[in-house]
C-alpha cells in the first residue's frame, strides 16, 4: 500500500477515556484506543493493577503482561472509597468521552459510579462495562476470569474431546483477549454513534455470551436447523488430535480444503486426483463427514519426507504450506523482523523493554509508542493538579 505518511492526527485524537479496568480484558480494549490516539487515564487502586507484579523483575512494578497491555496510557492512583479521590474521579468523568470498567455492575453501583449517576453528570458519556455475564440472566452477579469462561463456555470440554479426553484450557488468555477485541469494536461504534446523535449510551459486554457466540459460530452446526440435520460440532474441527501434520523431522500445516486444493495435493503426492473415485473426497459434504479419516490419510503421507521438502513441494503445486514454529523461533522470524514487529525501547527511567507495537498499516498515519507503560501513579500529580485532561 502507499506510504505517503502526510501528517494526520490519529483516529481517536482528542478522545478522553477513563480506564477503570484491570488484568487483561479491559486493559487490552483500552490500549487499542490509546494506540489510536485516545488520551487514556488508567485509574488504579493504591496497590495497583494485580498484573503489575506478575513476572515482574525484582524491584519493578511493570510485569511483562502489564507492559503489553498498558502502553500509551497514563496512570493515576485513586482510592475510590475516599471522598476526595471519588470527587477527583467525577471531575475526570465530567470531561470524558468514554468510561470503561471491568467490575460487576453491582460493585460500580455501590461505589456511586453507576451509569445513571454518571450520565446525569455527563450526558455525552459512553459507559462501557466488561464483565462475566449478561445482566438479564441468572448468572448476572457472578464474577468471572478467563479460565472460568473457558470452562463454562464449552471450550475446555471441546479441547478434551479432540485430544485425550481430559478437559483443558487454551494456553493463552483467550476469553479475555477475544472479549477485549470485541469490546474495542463496540466502543468504537458507540463513539461513532455519539458523533451522530450527540448522546452517549451504556454498553454491557459479557464474556460468557461473547465466547459462546464465537464457539457456536462453528459448532452449532447441524443444530442450526429445526429439526437438526446433524449433531453439534463442526466435524473438520472435531478431528481427534487435529493439528499440524507430522513430517520426518517436524510438523507442517497445509490447507487442503476446496476441490482444486485436493486435486493439487493428490497429484503432487502421486495419488489419483479424480475426486469421484473416493467417496470420502467427492465433495465438501463428504469431506466434512470424513474429516477424521482424511486427516489421518494426509498425516501418513507427510511423515515420509522432511518439512523443507513439503514446504517447497506443496507451494510449487500452488498450495499454501508453512512449517510449524515455536515461540522461540518466532522471536527471530524474518517476516516479523522485516515488518518491525518487535521494538526495543529504553524508558525514561533507563529500563529497557522489548515491545511489539500496534498492528496495521495506515497510508496517512503511523501508529507509534507515545508513552511507555506507566509506573504506578506516575501521572497522578500531573493529572490532578492540571485538572485532568490535556
C-alpha positions as CSV (number, residue, x, y, z in Angstrom):
1,X,0.0,0.0,0.0
2,X,1.1,3.6,-0.4
3,X,3.2,5.3,2.2
4,X,2.6,9.0,1.9
5,X,2.7,9.5,5.7
6,X,1.2,13.0,5.4
7,X,0.9,14.5,8.9
8,X,-2.6,13.4,10.0
9,X,-4.0,13.3,13.6
10,X,-4.5,9.8,15.0
11,X,-8.1,8.5,14.5
12,X,-9.0,8.9,18.2
13,X,-7.1,12.1,18.8
14,X,-9.0,14.2,21.4
15,X,-11.0,11.2,22.7
16,X,-10.7,11.1,26.5
17,X,-11.0,7.7,28.3
18,X,-11.3,6.9,32.0
19,X,-10.0,3.4,32.3
20,X,-11.2,1.5,35.4
21,X,-10.1,-1.9,34.2
22,X,-7.5,-4.3,35.4
23,X,-5.8,-7.6,34.4
24,X,-6.2,-8.5,30.7
25,X,-9.7,-8.0,29.0
26,X,-10.3,-4.3,29.8
27,X,-6.7,-3.1,29.5
28,X,-6.4,-4.7,26.0
29,X,-9.5,-2.8,24.8
30,X,-8.3,0.5,26.3
31,X,-4.8,0.0,25.0
32,X,-6.2,-0.3,21.4
33,X,-8.0,3.0,22.0
34,X,-4.8,4.6,23.3
35,X,-2.8,3.2,20.3
36,X,-5.2,5.1,18.0
37,X,-4.6,8.4,19.8
38,X,-7.1,8.5,22.7
39,X,-5.9,10.0,26.0
40,X,-6.4,7.1,28.3
41,X,-6.1,7.7,32.0
42,X,-5.7,4.4,33.9
43,X,-7.2,4.6,37.4
44,X,-5.5,2.3,39.8
45,X,-6.0,1.5,43.5
46,X,-3.1,2.2,45.8
47,X,-1.9,-1.4,45.4
48,X,-2.1,-1.1,41.6
49,X,-3.3,-3.5,38.8
50,X,-2.6,-7.0,40.0
51,X,-0.8,-7.8,36.8
52,X,1.9,-5.3,37.6
53,X,3.6,-8.0,39.8
54,X,3.1,-11.0,37.5
55,X,6.5,-11.9,36.2
56,X,8.0,-8.5,37.2
57,X,11.8,-8.3,37.8
58,X,12.8,-7.6,41.4
59,X,12.0,-4.0,42.3
60,X,9.9,-3.4,39.2
61,X,6.2,-2.6,39.1
62,X,5.8,-3.5,35.5
63,X,5.5,-7.2,34.8
64,X,5.5,-8.5,31.2
65,X,1.8,-8.9,30.8
66,X,1.2,-5.4,32.2
67,X,3.7,-4.0,29.8
68,X,2.0,-5.4,26.8
69,X,-1.5,-4.2,27.9
70,X,-0.9,-0.7,29.0
71,X,1.3,1.2,26.6
72,X,0.3,4.8,25.6
73,X,-1.7,5.3,28.9
74,X,-1.2,7.5,31.9
75,X,-1.5,6.0,35.5
76,X,-3.4,7.8,38.3
77,X,-3.8,6.3,41.7
78,X,-7.1,6.9,43.4
79,X,-8.8,5.2,46.4
80,X,-12.4,5.4,45.3
81,X,-13.7,4.8,48.8
82,X,-12.2,8.1,49.9
83,X,-14.4,11.2,49.3
84,X,-11.6,13.3,47.8
85,X,-10.5,10.6,45.4
86,X,-14.0,9.8,44.5
87,X,-14.6,13.5,43.7
88,X,-11.5,13.6,41.6
89,X,-12.7,10.7,39.5
90,X,-16.1,12.5,39.0
91,X,-14.2,15.6,37.7
92,X,-12.4,13.4,35.2
93,X,-15.7,11.8,34.1
94,X,-17.3,15.1,33.6
95,X,-14.9,15.8,30.7
96,X,-14.5,12.3,29.4
97,X,-15.9,10.7,26.2
98,X,-15.7,7.1,27.5
99,X,-15.6,5.3,30.8
100,X,-14.6,1.7,30.7
101,X,-14.8,-0.6,33.7
102,X,-14.3,-4.3,34.3
103,X,-16.2,-4.6,37.6
104,X,-19.5,-6.2,38.2
105,X,-22.2,-3.6,37.7
106,X,-23.4,-4.1,41.2
107,X,-19.9,-3.1,42.5
108,X,-20.0,0.1,40.4
109,X,-23.4,1.0,41.9
110,X,-22.1,0.5,45.4
111,X,-19.2,2.9,44.6
112,X,-21.7,5.5,43.4
113,X,-20.5,5.1,39.8
114,X,-23.5,3.5,38.1
115,X,-24.5,4.6,34.6
116,X,-27.5,6.7,35.6
117,X,-25.4,8.7,38.1
118,X,-22.5,9.4,35.6
119,X,-24.8,10.0,32.6
120,X,-26.6,12.7,34.7
121,X,-23.1,14.3,35.2
122,X,-22.1,13.9,31.5
123,X,-24.9,13.1,29.0
124,X,-22.3,12.5,26.2
125,X,-20.5,9.8,28.2
126,X,-20.2,6.3,26.7
127,X,-20.2,4.0,29.7
128,X,-18.8,0.5,28.8
129,X,-18.8,-2.4,31.3
130,X,-16.8,-5.5,30.5
131,X,-17.9,-8.3,32.9
132,X,-18.6,-12.0,33.1
133,X,-22.2,-12.4,32.3
134,X,-25.1,-10.6,30.7
135,X,-27.3,-8.8,33.2
136,X,-30.6,-10.3,32.1
137,X,-29.8,-13.9,33.2
138,X,-29.3,-15.8,36.5
139,X,-25.5,-15.6,36.3
140,X,-25.6,-11.8,36.3
141,X,-23.9,-11.2,39.6
142,X,-21.2,-13.9,39.3
143,X,-17.6,-12.8,38.9
144,X,-15.5,-14.3,36.1
145,X,-12.0,-14.9,35.0
146,X,-10.5,-16.3,31.8
147,X,-10.2,-19.9,33.0
148,X,-13.8,-19.8,34.3
149,X,-15.2,-18.6,31.0
150,X,-13.1,-21.1,29.0
151,X,-14.7,-23.8,31.2
152,X,-18.4,-22.7,31.2
153,X,-18.4,-21.7,27.6
154,X,-17.7,-25.3,26.4
155,X,-14.2,-24.5,25.2
156,X,-12.3,-26.6,27.8
157,X,-14.6,-29.6,27.1
158,X,-14.1,-29.3,23.3
159,X,-10.3,-29.4,23.8
160,X,-10.6,-32.6,25.8
161,X,-13.0,-34.1,23.3
162,X,-10.5,-33.6,20.5
163,X,-7.4,-34.9,22.3
164,X,-7.1,-37.4,25.2
165,X,-10.5,-36.8,26.7
166,X,-9.2,-34.6,29.5
167,X,-10.7,-31.1,29.5
168,X,-8.0,-28.4,29.3
169,X,-7.6,-24.6,28.9
170,X,-6.0,-22.9,25.8
171,X,-2.5,-21.8,26.9
172,X,-3.4,-18.2,26.4
173,X,-5.9,-15.8,27.9
174,X,-8.2,-16.4,25.0
175,X,-11.5,-15.4,26.6
176,X,-10.1,-12.2,28.0
177,X,-8.4,-11.2,24.7
178,X,-11.3,-12.2,22.5
179,X,-13.8,-10.1,24.5
180,X,-11.3,-7.3,24.8
181,X,-11.1,-7.1,21.0
182,X,-14.9,-7.3,20.7
183,X,-15.3,-4.6,23.3
184,X,-12.9,-2.3,21.3
185,X,-15.1,-2.7,18.3
186,X,-18.3,-1.9,20.2
187,X,-16.8,1.1,21.9
188,X,-15.6,2.4,18.5
189,X,-19.1,2.0,17.1
190,X,-20.6,3.8,20.2
191,X,-18.2,6.7,19.7
192,X,-19.3,6.9,16.0
193,X,-22.9,6.8,17.0
194,X,-22.4,9.5,19.6
195,X,-20.8,11.8,17.0
196,X,-24.1,11.4,15.0
197,X,-26.5,11.8,17.9
198,X,-24.6,13.9,20.5
199,X,-25.8,11.5,23.2
200,X,-23.9,8.8,25.0
201,X,-25.0,5.3,26.0
202,X,-24.4,2.4,28.2
203,X,-22.7,-0.7,26.8
204,X,-22.7,-4.1,28.5
205,X,-20.1,-6.5,27.1
206,X,-20.3,-10.0,28.7
207,X,-17.5,-12.6,28.4
208,X,-19.7,-15.7,28.6
209,X,-22.1,-14.8,25.7
210,X,-19.3,-13.4,23.6
211,X,-17.1,-16.5,23.8
212,X,-20.2,-18.7,23.4
213,X,-21.2,-16.9,20.2
214,X,-17.6,-17.4,18.9
215,X,-17.7,-21.2,19.6
216,X,-21.3,-21.7,18.4
217,X,-20.4,-19.9,15.1
218,X,-18.5,-23.1,14.3
219,X,-20.1,-25.8,16.4
220,X,-23.9,-25.1,16.5
221,X,-23.5,-26.7,13.0
222,X,-26.4,-29.2,12.3
223,X,-28.4,-27.8,15.3
224,X,-28.7,-24.6,13.3
225,X,-31.7,-26.2,11.6
226,X,-35.0,-27.4,13.1
227,X,-35.1,-30.3,13.2
228,X,-31.3,-30.7,13.5
229,X,-29.6,-32.0,10.4
230,X,-26.6,-33.4,12.3
231,X,-25.2,-33.3,15.8
232,X,-23.5,-30.3,17.4
233,X,-19.8,-29.8,16.4
234,X,-18.2,-29.0,13.0
235,X,-16.6,-32.3,12.1
236,X,-13.5,-30.8,10.4
237,X,-12.6,-29.1,13.7
238,X,-13.5,-32.1,15.9
239,X,-10.9,-34.4,14.4
240,X,-9.1,-36.1,17.3
241,X,-5.6,-34.8,17.8
242,X,-6.2,-32.2,15.0
243,X,-3.1,-30.2,14.4
244,X,-0.2,-29.7,12.1
245,X,0.7,-32.7,10.0
246,X,3.8,-34.6,11.2
247,X,6.8,-34.8,8.9
248,X,10.0,-36.8,9.1
249,X,11.7,-34.0,11.2
250,X,8.9,-31.8,12.4
251,X,5.4,-30.6,11.5
252,X,3.8,-28.7,8.7
253,X,0.5,-27.0,8.1
254,X,-1.1,-27.1,4.7
255,X,-4.7,-26.1,3.9
256,X,-6.3,-28.7,1.8
257,X,-10.0,-27.7,1.7
258,X,-11.5,-27.0,-1.8
259,X,-11.9,-29.4,-4.7
260,X,-9.0,-27.7,-6.5
261,X,-6.7,-27.9,-3.4
262,X,-7.4,-31.6,-3.0
263,X,-6.7,-32.3,-6.7
264,X,-3.4,-30.4,-6.5
265,X,-2.4,-32.3,-3.3
266,X,-3.3,-35.7,-4.6
267,X,-1.4,-35.0,-7.9
268,X,1.8,-33.8,-6.2
269,X,1.9,-36.8,-3.9
270,X,1.3,-39.3,-6.7
271,X,-2.3,-40.2,-5.9
272,X,-5.3,-40.2,-8.3
273,X,-6.6,-36.6,-8.5
274,X,-10.0,-37.7,-9.6
275,X,-12.1,-37.0,-6.5
276,X,-15.0,-39.0,-7.7
277,X,-13.0,-42.2,-7.3
278,X,-13.0,-41.9,-3.5
279,X,-16.4,-41.3,-1.8
280,X,-14.7,-39.5,1.1
281,X,-13.3,-36.9,-1.3
282,X,-16.1,-36.4,-3.7
283,X,-17.4,-33.1,-2.5
284,X,-17.3,-30.7,0.5
285,X,-20.1,-32.5,2.3
286,X,-18.4,-35.9,2.1
287,X,-15.0,-34.4,3.1
288,X,-16.7,-32.8,6.1
289,X,-18.2,-36.1,7.2
290,X,-14.9,-38.0,6.8
291,X,-12.6,-35.3,8.2
292,X,-11.1,-37.7,10.7
293,X,-10.1,-40.3,8.0
294,X,-8.7,-37.6,5.7
295,X,-6.6,-36.1,8.4
296,X,-5.1,-39.5,9.1
297,X,-4.5,-40.1,5.4
298,X,-2.6,-36.8,4.9
299,X,-0.6,-37.4,8.1
300,X,0.5,-40.8,6.8
301,X,1.8,-39.2,3.6
302,X,3.6,-36.3,5.2
303,X,5.5,-38.5,7.6
304,X,7.7,-39.8,4.8
305,X,9.6,-36.6,4.0
306,X,11.2,-33.7,5.9
307,X,9.4,-30.4,6.5
308,X,11.5,-28.5,4.0
309,X,10.6,-30.9,1.2
310,X,6.9,-30.5,1.9
311,X,7.0,-26.7,2.1
312,X,8.8,-26.5,-1.3
313,X,6.8,-29.2,-3.0
314,X,3.3,-28.0,-1.8
315,X,4.0,-24.4,-2.5
316,X,5.2,-25.3,-6.0
317,X,1.9,-27.0,-6.5
318,X,0.0,-23.8,-5.6
319,X,-0.9,-24.8,-2.1
320,X,-0.3,-22.7,1.0
321,X,2.1,-24.5,3.4
322,X,4.1,-23.4,6.4
323,X,6.4,-25.1,8.8
324,X,5.2,-25.1,12.4
325,X,7.1,-22.6,14.5
326,X,7.8,-22.3,18.2
327,X,7.7,-19.1,20.3
328,X,11.5,-19.1,20.4
329,X,11.7,-19.3,16.6
330,X,9.2,-16.5,16.2
331,X,11.4,-14.1,18.1
332,X,13.8,-14.2,15.1
333,X,11.2,-14.8,12.4
334,X,12.4,-13.0,9.2
335,X,9.0,-11.7,8.4
336,X,8.4,-10.2,11.8
337,X,11.9,-8.7,11.7
338,X,11.3,-7.1,8.3
339,X,7.9,-5.6,9.3
340,X,9.3,-4.2,12.5
341,X,7.0,-6.2,14.7
342,X,9.3,-6.1,17.7
343,X,10.5,-2.8,19.0
344,X,13.3,-2.2,21.5
345,X,12.6,0.8,23.8
346,X,14.6,2.5,26.5
347,X,12.2,4.0,29.1
348,X,12.8,7.4,30.7
349,X,13.9,5.6,33.9
350,X,16.5,3.6,31.9
351,X,14.7,0.3,31.9
352,X,15.0,-1.5,28.5
353,X,11.9,-3.3,27.1
354,X,11.2,-5.4,24.1
355,X,7.8,-4.4,22.9
356,X,5.5,-5.1,19.9
357,X,3.5,-2.2,18.6
358,X,0.1,-1.7,17.1
359,X,-0.6,-4.0,14.1
360,X,-2.0,-2.4,10.9
361,X,-0.7,-0.1,8.2
362,X,-2.2,3.3,7.5
363,X,-1.4,5.3,4.4
364,X,-1.8,8.6,6.2
365,X,-0.7,7.9,9.8
366,X,1.8,5.8,11.6
367,X,0.8,4.1,14.9
368,X,3.6,4.6,17.5
369,X,4.7,4.1,21.1
370,X,3.9,7.5,22.5
371,X,4.2,6.5,26.2
372,X,5.9,3.6,27.8
373,X,3.6,1.5,30.1
374,X,3.3,3.7,33.2
375,X,4.7,3.2,36.6
376,X,2.1,3.0,39.3
377,X,0.7,6.5,39.9
378,X,3.3,8.0,37.6
379,X,0.9,10.7,36.4
380,X,-1.3,11.3,39.5
381,X,0.0,14.7,40.4
382,X,0.3,15.9,36.8
383,X,-3.3,14.9,36.0
384,X,-5.0,16.1,39.2
385,X,-3.0,19.3,39.5
386,X,-3.8,20.3,36.0
387,X,-7.5,19.4,36.2
388,X,-7.2,16.2,34.4
389,X,-7.3,16.2,30.6
390,X,-4.9,17.6,28.1
